[in-house]
Amino acid sequence: MNFLGEKSTRIYLLFLCLYAVSYMGNAVYGTFMPIYLKSIGLSQTSIATLLSFGPLVAILAQPLWGSIGDRAESKNRVLQLLALGSAVSILLLPVSNQYLYLLLIICLVTFFQTSIYPLNDAITLEHLARTKWNFGPIRLAGTIGFALMSVAFGIVARKNINSIFIVYSVVMLLTLVICTQMPKIKGHQSSKNKVSLLVLLKNRKLMLFILLNFIVQITLGYYYAFFPIYFNQLGADNSLLGWSMLFSSISEVPFLLFGHKIIERFGIPVVLVSTAFFAGLRWLFCYFVHNPYLVLPIQMLHGLIFIVLSVTLAIYINQEVPKELKASGQTMNGLISLGLARIIGSMAGGIASEYVGMREVFLYNAMVAFITFVVFIFIFLKEARAVQKATV
């Protein structure tokens, strides 16, 4: 019994390490890449285009890696390949500042990188289904890793933004090493049992949830692409940018600890639609605030938006999607939220910011979020009435 207990604890610690380390990579690349691109003299439109083509590749990569994961003898091996590809491809980026070269390498990095997190979720949630553990504390490790790396690398980036490449590569290699020690999770279509992806598309409730996520993620797409630059324009340096990411990360802790109880109490539709309301508030505050230090408390609203969307949908997909499509379900959601939504948010937002300014685009995002909130309240109420009539 003691041996089994020690083994169980070791596996739990491995999952904690996996999320902490892999999300450190997200902090380095996602937060500071726009700053690097700005430092080499690119315009806002050029940055927007580069950061949009990455997610465009994700549209092709996500279904591919999801399908490979569902058919693989070991989903862990697929995750190891993604981590290795990310670690190697990022080192090619500083070789040249030519626009077409940067475009090619960013697409290559994204091809490997964007499927890491949904595959993380697919492997973790499937293993947790066999245990009494909750997903929240494990995902919290990712938040802590993101927060610590945001501050640490923010200090480094103030003096040497070019260190982004080696730091990200090392983090991804550590992710690879951790993957080799994790319990093996097999793809359930590795045998003869094949299930069509149309099963996912025919799930009306899942499609509604993903649509809501998609719209809110468009506004987040603009935030991820241009907030670092906007924050610098307000007078913040890279160190303060790192601290702002710490604030946003800390804000995720309550939902990660108590999210399962919140979902049980209010239900998934209410939890998801609330993210649109809080997104509207956040972008509205960003529009009105001029002092960079006042942005820090606004960042606390992050914990009511992104983490709520990602964790709630990950849990729903793991519970409702057939086991043969769990990896595909997670990567499809990632495709839409990290792919299509990021493309629209960064590209359209970048073009709009050239014409009306970054501050005004935050106001437009607030309007989109509030409209989404109202529309989906009516949609979910209508759905609830339909279900009630069907059960009477």
N, C-alpha and C positions, 0 to 999 in steps of 0.2 A: 504493500500500500504506500509505503514511504517512497519507493522507487517511482511508482506511478504519479505520486504527488509532485515529486521533483521534476519528472519529465513534463508534466502538465504546466508547472511554473516556468520551466525553460522555454516551452513553446509560446507561452503567453508573453514572455520577455522578448522573444524573437519578433513577434508581431508588433510589439511596442517599438522595438528598434527599427523595424522595417518602415513604419509610418514616420517616425521621428526623422530618420535619415533621408528618406525619399522626398519628404516635404521640405527639407533643408534645400534640396535642389530646386524646388519650385520657388522658394524665397529668393535664391540667387538669380535664377534665369528670369522668372516672371516679373520680379520687381525692378531689377537693375539693367535688363537688356535695353529698354527704351533710353535709359541714361547713357549707356555705352553708344548707342546709335546716334544720340544727340551729340555726344562728345567728338564723334568723327565728322561732324558737320552736316548731317542729313537734315532735311526739312521735315516739318510735321507730316506733310502728305507722303513723303518718302518713307518715313517711319511707319505711318499707318499702313501703307501698301505692303511693306516687308512683314509687319506683324499680322497682316491679314492673309498673306499667302501661306504662312505657316498653318493656320487653322484650315485653309483650303485643302492642304495636303492631308490634314486630319480627317476630312470627310471621306477620303479614300482609304486612309490607314486604319481608322477605327473599326469599320466592318471587317476588314481583312484580319486584323489582329484578334478581334472578338471571335471570328469564325475559326481561326487557327487555334485559339485557346480552347474552344468547345470541342475541337477534334483532336487535340494533342493528348498524348499519353500522360503528359504532365504540364499543367498550366504554369507551374513554377519555372520550367525551362523556357517558356515563352517570355515570362517576366524577366528572366536573366538576360535573354537576348535583347530585350528592349533597353535594359539598363546599360548593357555593353555598347549598343549602338549609340545611345545618348552620350555616353562618356567619350567615345572616340570622335563622333561627328562634331561635337562642340569645339574640339581642339583645332578644327580646320577653319573656324570662323575668322580669327585674326590674321590669317595669311594675306588677305587682300581687302581693301575698302571699296573695290569696284562694286557698283550696285547689283549687277547681274550675278556676280559671285556670291555676294551676301545673300541674295534671294535664294540661290541654289542651296547654300549650306543651311540657312534657316529652315527651308523646306525639309532638308534631310534630318536635321535635329528634331523637328516636329514629327516627322514620320515615326520616329522611335518614341519620343517623349510623351506624346499626348495619351497614349494607351496605357501608360504605366499605372496611372491612378485608378481608372476603372477596373483594370485587371487586379490591382491590389485589393480593391473592394470585393471583387468576385471571389478571389481566393480566400480572403479573410472571413467574409460572411458565410461562405460555404463551410469552412472549418468551425466557425462559432456555432453553427446550427447543431453541431454534435456536442456542444458544451453548454454550460450555464453562464458563460461570459456574455457581457453586453458589448456591442460595437462601439458605443460612445467613448469609453475610456481609451480604447485602442486608437480611435481616430483623434482623440485629444493629444496623443503623443505626436501626431503629425502637426497639430497646431503649435505645440510647444517647440518642436523642431523648427518650424517655420518662423516662430517669433524670435527664438534665440539667434538663428542664422541671419534674420533681417537686421537685428541690431549689430551683431558681430561683423557682418559683411558691409553694413552701412559705414562703420568706422573705417574699414579697410578701403572701401570704394571712394572715400573722401580724398584719399591720397593716390590710389591706384585702381581705377575702374577696370583696367585690363586684366586684373587678377580674376575676373569673373570666369574665365575659361578654365583655368586649372582647378579652381575651387569647385566648380560645377562638375568637372570630370571626376575628381576625387570622390565627391559625394555619390555620384552614380556608380562608381566602382565599389564603394562600401555597400550600396544597395544590392549590387550583384552578389557580394560575399554573403550578406545576410540571407538572400534568397536560397543559397545553396544549403543552408542549415534548416530551412523550414519544412514542415510536414508536407508530403506530396499530395497535391490535389489534381485528380485526373479530369480530363475533358470527357463529358458524358456522351459525346457523339463519337468517341474514339472506337466504339464498337459499331454494330450495324444499326443501332437505333438513331435514325436521322429525323430531325424535326425542322420544318420550314420556318424561315424568318417571318413569313406572313402571319404566323401566330401572334407575334408581337404587334404588328400593325393592326390586327383585328381587335386588339384589346382597347376598347373605347376609353376606359378610365385611365389606362396608362398613357394613351395618346394625349388626353386632356392635360394630365399632369406634366407631360413633357412639353406641351405647347406653352403652358404657363411658365415653366422653367426657361424655355427658349426666349420668351419675350423679356423676362427680367434679366437673363444673362446677356442680352444685347446691350442693356445699359451698363452691366458690369464689364462687358467687353471694352467699352469706351474707357471706363475707369482704369482697367488694368493697363491699357495701352498708353493713356495720357495723364493719369494722376501723378506719376513721378515727375513728369515735365511741368505740369501745372503747379505742383507743390514747390518745385524749384523756383518757378516764376513768382510765387508768393514770398520768396525770400528764404526758403528752407534749403539747407545743404543735404548732402547724401546721408550724413549721420542722423539728422532729424527725420529724414525719409525712413531710415531703418526703425527709428522709434515709433513712427506713425504705423508701420507694419506690425510692431509689437502690440500697440493698442488694439489694432483690428484683430490680431490673433487672440489676445486675452479675452476679447469679447465673445469668442466662440465657446469658451469653457462652460458656461451654464447650460447651453443646449447639449453639448457633448456629454455632460454628466446626467442631465435630467430629460433629455430629448425623448427617450422612450416613454417616460411618464406623460410628457406633454402631448405626444402623439396619441397615446391611449385615452387621454382626457378629452382632447378636442377633435381628434380625427385628422387624417391626412389632408383633406380638402381645405379645412380651416387653417391648418398650419402652413400649407403652401401658399394660399392666397394672401396671408398676412405678410409674406416676404415682399410682395409688390408694394404694399402700403409703406413698409419700413424703407424700401429702396427709394420711394418717392420722397420721403422725409430726408433721407441722407443726401440725395442729389440737390434738393431744395436748399438745404443748409450749406452745401458746397458752393452753391451759386451766390449766397449772401455773404459768406465769410471772406475776409481779406487778410486776416492775421493768421500766419501759418500755425501758431501755437493753438489757436481756437479750432483748427482742423483735427487736432488729436482727440478731443472728446467725441467729435462727429464720427471718427473712425470706429467708435464702439458700436455703432449701428451695424457694422459688418457682421457681427455675430447673430443678427436677426435676419440675415439675407442669405449669403452664399452657403454657409455651413448648414443652414436649415434646408435649403434646396437640395444640396448634394447628399446629405446623410439620409433625409427622409425618402428621397427617390431611390437611393441605393438599397435601403431596407425594404421598400415596397417591391422593387424589382426582384430582390432575392426571395421574397415571400410569395409573390404572385406569378412569376415567370417559371415555365417548366425547367427542370434541372438541366435539360439538354441545351438550353438557350441562356443560361445565367450570364456567362461571359459576354455573349452577343448583346443581351439586354443592357448590361452595364456600359459596354462600349458604344451602343447605339445612343444611349443617353449622353455619353461623353461626346460623341460625334456632334450632336445637336447643340449641347451647351458649351463645349470647348472648341467646337468647329464652326458650324454655321453662325451661331450667335456672336462668337468672337470676331468672325470676319465682318459681319454687318456692323457690329459696335465699333470696331477699330477703324475700318475703312470709311464708313459713312460719317463716323464721328470725326475722323481726321480731316476729311474734306470740309465738313461743316465748320470745324474749328478754324480752318484757314479763312473762311468767309465771315463768320460772326464772332469768333473767339471761343476759347475753351470754356470760359465761364458760362457763356450763354448755352453751350451744348449741355451742360449740367442741368440747366433749367428745362430744356427740351426733354431730357431723360426723366426728370421728375414728372413731367406731364404724361409721358408714356407710361410710367410706372403707376401713377394714380388712376389713369384710364383702365389699365389692365386690372387693377384691384377691383374697380367697380364692375367691369364686364364679367370677370370670373366669379364674382359673388352671385350674379344672376345665373350664370351657367351652372354653378354647383348647387344652387337652390333648386333650379329646374331639375337637375339630375336627382336630387334627394326626393323631390315630390314624385318623380317617375318611379323610383324604387319603392316609395311608400305605397303608391297606388297598386303596384304589381304584387305587393305582399298582402294587401287587404283582401 
